[in-house]
Amino acid sequence: VLAVVGISILFDGYDLVIYGAVLSTLMNDPSHIGALSPAVAGTLGSYAMIGVMIGALTAGAIGDRVGRRKVMLTAIVWFSVGMALTAMSTSIVMFGFLRFLTGLGVGMIVATGGAIIAEFAPANRRNLFNAIVYSGVPMGGVMASLFALTFEDMIGWRGLFMIGATPLLFLFPLALFSLPESPRWLVSRGRKADAIAICARHGL
């Protein structure tokens, strides 16, 4: 559980920072997505954060209805596909719209991941586990900067965005098979036996 949530938030940090890491390339060459003025570039940067805010605010209500596991799985697919599509952008409007959509998935993970860790972490290490997973945001940002410095000349900005889509290949299968549903949510849906089985398996 810690690995799934931690890696998800690591790539959240990567996805949020990689735009800034490649911005000079986009501004210097209009052939990528169009001519970017400083004002337009700043506005594009805010679209992902607006998506994060909306995604985080709605994730709780959606999770209460369908379960935290489904929200987490959906969010991993959502932001991975969003990054892949952003890598194929050919216009400013398309790029901005896809950054907003990607931000929705990032926000869902930020909100849902914390709830999952709070429920499954050992009581005496809950704060430690929270610190570990949420340190993934700055760590992902550092990873984005290092990857841009190292690989942008080889794979371009589109390749760097495609790296942000790779969780679909390895993290989603891991989450699909190893991430349990919230016992509290199962109890709220009358599935007490399932909740007890998960609690026994995870020592809750």
C-alpha atoms as a printed R data frame, in Angstrom:
    type eleno elety resid chain resno       x       y       z
1   ATOM     1    CA   VAL     A     1   0.000   0.000   0.000
2   ATOM     2    CA   LEU     A     2   2.813   2.382   0.902
3   ATOM     3    CA   ALA     A     3   4.593   1.647  -2.386
4   ATOM     4    CA   VAL     A     4   1.475   2.231  -4.511
5   ATOM     5    CA   VAL     A     5   0.585   5.527  -2.842
6   ATOM     6    CA   GLY     A     6   4.193   6.710  -2.597
7   ATOM     7    CA   ILE     A     7   5.000   6.075  -6.263
8   ATOM     8    CA   SER     A     8   1.707   7.668  -7.313
9   ATOM     9    CA   ILE     A     9   2.522  10.867  -5.438
10  ATOM    10    CA   LEU     A    10   6.116  10.789  -6.718
11  ATOM    11    CA   PHE     A    11   4.776  10.926 -10.277
12  ATOM    12    CA   ASP     A    12   2.279  13.576  -9.231
13  ATOM    13    CA   GLY     A    13   5.235  15.768  -8.313
14  ATOM    14    CA   TYR     A    14   6.926  14.898 -11.598
15  ATOM    15    CA   ASP     A    15   3.828  15.757 -13.607
16  ATOM    16    CA   LEU     A    16   3.374  19.114 -11.899
17  ATOM    17    CA   VAL     A    17   6.993  20.263 -12.292
18  ATOM    18    CA   ILE     A    18   7.894  18.927 -15.733
19  ATOM    19    CA   TYR     A    19   6.048  21.797 -17.434
20  ATOM    20    CA   GLY     A    20   8.329  24.333 -15.781
21  ATOM    21    CA   ALA     A    21  11.364  22.232 -16.663
22  ATOM    22    CA   VAL     A    22  10.552  22.311 -20.401
23  ATOM    23    CA   LEU     A    23   8.993  25.772 -20.550
24  ATOM    24    CA   SER     A    24  12.056  27.458 -22.024
25  ATOM    25    CA   THR     A    25  12.000  24.970 -24.912
26  ATOM    26    CA   LEU     A    26   8.322  25.669 -25.613
27  ATOM    27    CA   MET     A    27   8.820  29.445 -25.457
28  ATOM    28    CA   ASN     A    28  11.911  29.460 -27.656
29  ATOM    29    CA   ASP     A    29  10.396  27.386 -30.467
30  ATOM    30    CA   PRO     A    30   6.797  28.190 -31.540
31  ATOM    31    CA   SER     A    31   6.721  25.104 -33.773
32  ATOM    32    CA   HIS     A    32   5.935  22.892 -30.775
33  ATOM    33    CA   ILE     A    33   2.535  24.182 -29.624
34  ATOM    34    CA   GLY     A    34   2.527  27.797 -30.822
35  ATOM    35    CA   ALA     A    35   4.000  31.135 -29.802
36  ATOM    36    CA   LEU     A    36   4.008  31.500 -26.012
37  ATOM    37    CA   SER     A    37   4.176  34.912 -24.410
38  ATOM    38    CA   PRO     A    38   5.167  35.079 -20.721
39  ATOM    39    CA   ALA     A    39   1.535  35.772 -19.789
40  ATOM    40    CA   VAL     A    40   0.196  32.794 -21.741
41  ATOM    41    CA   ALA     A    41   2.969  30.552 -20.405
42  ATOM    42    CA   GLY     A    42   2.056  31.505 -16.837
43  ATOM    43    CA   THR     A    43  -1.624  30.884 -17.488
44  ATOM    44    CA   LEU     A    44  -0.887  27.438 -18.913
45  ATOM    45    CA   GLY     A    45   1.095  26.628 -15.798
46  ATOM    46    CA   SER     A    46  -1.918  27.409 -13.609
47  ATOM    47    CA   TYR     A    47  -4.318  25.101 -15.456
48  ATOM    48    CA   ALA     A    48  -2.848  21.945 -13.931
49  ATOM    49    CA   MET     A    49  -3.074  23.418 -10.426
50  ATOM    50    CA   ILE     A    50  -6.719  24.367 -10.968
51  ATOM    51    CA   GLY     A    51  -7.335  20.769 -11.991
52  ATOM    52    CA   VAL     A    52  -5.511  19.534  -8.881
53  ATOM    53    CA   MET     A    53  -7.731  21.671  -6.665
54  ATOM    54    CA   ILE     A    54 -10.954  20.440  -8.275
55  ATOM    55    CA   GLY     A    55  -9.775  16.828  -8.307
56  ATOM    56    CA   ALA     A    56  -8.796  16.931  -4.639
57  ATOM    57    CA   LEU     A    57 -12.070  18.572  -3.585
58  ATOM    58    CA   THR     A    58 -14.232  16.043  -5.417
59  ATOM    59    CA   ALA     A    59 -12.213  12.888  -4.697
60  ATOM    60    CA   GLY     A    60 -13.573  12.507  -1.174
61  ATOM    61    CA   ALA     A    61 -17.216  12.630  -2.208
62  ATOM    62    CA   ILE     A    62 -16.605  10.247  -5.108
63  ATOM    63    CA   GLY     A    63 -14.650   7.886  -2.859
64  ATOM    64    CA   ASP     A    64 -17.516   7.795  -0.376
65  ATOM    65    CA   ARG     A    65 -19.794   6.562  -3.151
66  ATOM    66    CA   VAL     A    66 -17.629   4.127  -5.108
67  ATOM    67    CA   GLY     A    67 -14.758   3.308  -2.731
68  ATOM    68    CA   ARG     A    68 -11.217   4.640  -2.358
69  ATOM    69    CA   ARG     A    69  -9.649   1.772  -4.282
70  ATOM    70    CA   LYS     A    70 -11.649   2.570  -7.424
71  ATOM    71    CA   VAL     A    71 -10.833   6.265  -7.140
72  ATOM    72    CA   MET     A    72  -7.115   5.498  -6.792
73  ATOM    73    CA   LEU     A    73  -7.077   3.103  -9.738
74  ATOM    74    CA   THR     A    74  -9.030   5.545 -11.889
75  ATOM    75    CA   ALA     A    75  -6.729   8.407 -10.938
76  ATOM    76    CA   ILE     A    76  -3.586   6.457 -11.889
77  ATOM    77    CA   VAL     A    77  -5.023   5.729 -15.317
78  ATOM    78    CA   TRP     A    78  -6.384   9.277 -15.618
79  ATOM    79    CA   PHE     A    79  -3.154  11.175 -15.017
80  ATOM    80    CA   SER     A    80  -1.067   8.677 -16.998
81  ATOM    81    CA   VAL     A    81  -3.289   8.962 -20.076
82  ATOM    82    CA   GLY     A    82  -3.440  12.727 -19.560
83  ATOM    83    CA   MET     A    83   0.341  12.985 -19.660
84  ATOM    84    CA   ALA     A    84   0.534  10.819 -22.776
85  ATOM    85    CA   LEU     A    85  -2.067  12.935 -24.570
86  ATOM    86    CA   THR     A    86  -0.351  16.149 -23.461
87  ATOM    87    CA   ALA     A    87   2.832  14.871 -25.088
88  ATOM    88    CA   MET     A    88   0.921  14.817 -28.386
89  ATOM    89    CA   SER     A    89  -0.367  18.389 -28.110
90  ATOM    90    CA   THR     A    90  -0.063  20.528 -31.215
91  ATOM    91    CA   SER     A    91  -1.674  23.767 -30.017
92  ATOM    92    CA   ILE     A    92  -1.763  26.013 -26.956
93  ATOM    93    CA   VAL     A    93  -5.470  25.366 -26.401
94  ATOM    94    CA   MET     A    94  -5.031  21.599 -26.586
95  ATOM    95    CA   PHE     A    95  -2.018  21.709 -24.289
96  ATOM    96    CA   GLY     A    96  -3.803  23.833 -21.682
97  ATOM    97    CA   PHE     A    97  -6.959  21.716 -21.737
98  ATOM    98    CA   LEU     A    98  -4.985  18.490 -21.293
99  ATOM    99    CA   ARG     A    99  -2.922  20.006 -18.477
100 ATOM   100    CA   PHE     A   100  -6.188  20.802 -16.694
101 ATOM   101    CA   LEU     A   101  -7.525  17.265 -17.220
102 ATOM   102    CA   THR     A   102  -4.253  15.751 -16.014
103 ATOM   103    CA   GLY     A   103  -4.439  17.930 -12.915
104 ATOM   104    CA   LEU     A   104  -7.808  16.395 -12.032
105 ATOM   105    CA   GLY     A   105  -6.197  12.965 -11.770
106 ATOM   106    CA   VAL     A   106  -3.257  14.339  -9.805
107 ATOM   107    CA   GLY     A   107  -5.647  15.982  -7.330
108 ATOM   108    CA   MET     A   108  -7.599  12.763  -6.859
109 ATOM   109    CA   ILE     A   109  -4.398  10.928  -5.928
110 ATOM   110    CA   VAL     A   110  -3.207  13.625  -3.531
111 ATOM   111    CA   ALA     A   111  -6.489  13.527  -1.614
112 ATOM   112    CA   THR     A   112  -7.218   9.795  -1.777
113 ATOM   113    CA   GLY     A   113  -3.652   8.669  -1.118
114 ATOM   114    CA   GLY     A   114  -3.547  10.412   2.236
115 ATOM   115    CA   ALA     A   115  -6.821   8.804   3.300
116 ATOM   116    CA   ILE     A   116  -5.565   5.351   2.316
117 ATOM   117    CA   ILE     A   117  -2.306   5.760   4.220
118 ATOM   118    CA   ALA     A   118  -4.159   7.033   7.295
119 ATOM   119    CA   GLU     A   119  -6.269   3.887   7.309
120 ATOM   120    CA   PHE     A   120  -3.617   1.252   6.603
121 ATOM   121    CA   ALA     A   121  -0.507   2.627   8.330
122 ATOM   122    CA   PRO     A   122   0.369   1.180  11.744
123 ATOM   123    CA   ALA     A   123  -0.998   3.473  14.453
124 ATOM   124    CA   ASN     A   124   2.451   4.237  15.881
125 ATOM   125    CA   ARG     A   125   3.911   5.092  12.448
126 ATOM   126    CA   ARG     A   126   1.057   6.925  10.762
127 ATOM   127    CA   ASN     A   127   2.807  10.296  10.739
128 ATOM   128    CA   LEU     A   128   6.001   8.709   9.422
129 ATOM   129    CA   PHE     A   129   4.181   6.999   6.566
130 ATOM   130    CA   ASN     A   130   2.348  10.226   5.695
131 ATOM   131    CA   ALA     A   131   5.670  12.068   5.642
132 ATOM   132    CA   ILE     A   132   7.166   9.396   3.370
133 ATOM   133    CA   VAL     A   133   4.392   9.488   0.767
134 ATOM   134    CA   TYR     A   134   3.973  13.264   0.681
135 ATOM   135    CA   SER     A   135   7.714  13.791   0.331
136 ATOM   136    CA   GLY     A   136   7.050  12.274  -3.100
137 ATOM   137    CA   VAL     A   137   5.799  15.641  -4.389
138 ATOM   138    CA   PRO     A   138   9.143  17.485  -3.996
139 ATOM   139    CA   MET     A   139  11.066  14.322  -4.890
140 ATOM   140    CA   GLY     A   140   9.061  14.048  -8.101
141 ATOM   141    CA   GLY     A   141   9.821  17.679  -8.823
142 ATOM   142    CA   VAL     A   142  13.536  17.058  -8.407
143 ATOM   143    CA   MET     A   143  13.230  13.993 -10.636
144 ATOM   144    CA   ALA     A   144  11.525  16.093 -13.324
145 ATOM   145    CA   SER     A   145  14.314  18.677 -13.232
146 ATOM   146    CA   LEU     A   146  17.068  16.061 -13.389
147 ATOM   147    CA   PHE     A   147  15.367  14.168 -16.207
148 ATOM   148    CA   ALA     A   148  14.926  17.400 -18.166
149 ATOM   149    CA   LEU     A   149  18.598  18.277 -17.762
150 ATOM   150    CA   THR     A   150  19.724  14.766 -18.687
151 ATOM   151    CA   PHE     A   151  17.296  13.558 -21.336
152 ATOM   152    CA   GLU     A   152  15.584  16.516 -23.009
153 ATOM   153    CA   ASP     A   153  18.201  16.774 -25.742
154 ATOM   154    CA   MET     A   154  17.693  13.070 -26.531
155 ATOM   155    CA   ILE     A   155  13.925  12.591 -26.243
156 ATOM   156    CA   GLY     A   156  12.573  16.152 -26.331
157 ATOM   157    CA   TRP     A   157   9.855  17.643 -24.157
158 ATOM   158    CA   ARG     A   158   7.316  15.203 -25.550
159 ATOM   159    CA   GLY     A   159   9.427  12.274 -24.393
160 ATOM   160    CA   LEU     A   160   9.668  13.768 -20.920
161 ATOM   161    CA   PHE     A   161   5.888  13.974 -20.739
162 ATOM   162    CA   MET     A   162   5.649  10.377 -21.911
163 ATOM   163    CA   ILE     A   163   7.802   9.369 -18.938
164 ATOM   164    CA   GLY     A   164   5.048  10.856 -16.790
165 ATOM   165    CA   ALA     A   165   2.641   8.407 -18.433
166 ATOM   166    CA   THR     A   166   4.647   5.282 -17.555
167 ATOM   167    CA   PRO     A   167   2.759   4.554 -14.274
168 ATOM   168    CA   LEU     A   168   0.038   3.113 -16.491
169 ATOM   169    CA   LEU     A   169   2.458   0.322 -17.435
170 ATOM   170    CA   PHE     A   170   3.800  -0.689 -14.020
171 ATOM   171    CA   LEU     A   171   1.963   1.133 -11.225
172 ATOM   172    CA   PHE     A   172  -1.590   0.396 -12.329
173 ATOM   173    CA   PRO     A   173  -1.030  -3.405 -12.438
174 ATOM   174    CA   LEU     A   174   0.670  -3.216  -9.026
175 ATOM   175    CA   ALA     A   175  -2.250  -1.256  -7.571
176 ATOM   176    CA   LEU     A   176  -4.807  -3.502  -9.229
177 ATOM   177    CA   PHE     A   177  -3.457  -6.599  -7.491
178 ATOM   178    CA   SER     A   178  -2.125  -5.214  -4.193
179 ATOM   179    CA   LEU     A   179  -4.250  -2.208  -3.186
180 ATOM   180    CA   PRO     A   180  -7.129  -3.272  -0.900
181 ATOM   181    CA   GLU     A   181 -10.423  -1.491  -0.471
182 ATOM   182    CA   SER     A   182 -11.010   0.664   2.588
183 ATOM   183    CA   PRO     A   183 -12.439  -1.475   5.433
184 ATOM   184    CA   ARG     A   184 -14.400   1.533   6.690
185 ATOM   185    CA   TRP     A   185 -16.024   1.953   3.283
186 ATOM   186    CA   LEU     A   186 -16.854  -1.750   3.128
187 ATOM   187    CA   VAL     A   187 -18.545  -1.567   6.538
188 ATOM   188    CA   SER     A   188 -20.540   1.476   5.405
189 ATOM   189    CA   ARG     A   189 -21.823  -0.643   2.513
190 ATOM   190    CA   GLY     A   190 -22.773  -3.573   4.732
191 ATOM   191    CA   ARG     A   191 -19.829  -5.732   3.638
192 ATOM   192    CA   LYS     A   192 -18.594  -6.425   7.161
193 ATOM   193    CA   ALA     A   193 -17.120  -9.864   6.398
194 ATOM   194    CA   ASP     A   194 -14.955  -8.413   3.614
195 ATOM   195    CA   ALA     A   195 -13.817  -5.613   5.917
196 ATOM   196    CA   ILE     A   196 -12.872  -8.057   8.678
197 ATOM   197    CA   ALA     A   197 -10.902 -10.181   6.198
198 ATOM   198    CA   ILE     A   198  -8.907  -7.151   4.997
199 ATOM   199    CA   CYS     A   199  -8.266  -6.024   8.581
200 ATOM   200    CA   ALA     A   200  -6.986  -9.488   9.470
201 ATOM   201    CA   ARG     A   201  -4.756  -9.618   6.388
202 ATOM   202    CA   HIS     A   202  -3.200  -6.223   7.080
203 ATOM   203    CA   GLY     A   203  -3.107  -6.350  10.875
204 ATOM   204    CA   LEU     A   204  -5.564  -3.505  11.354
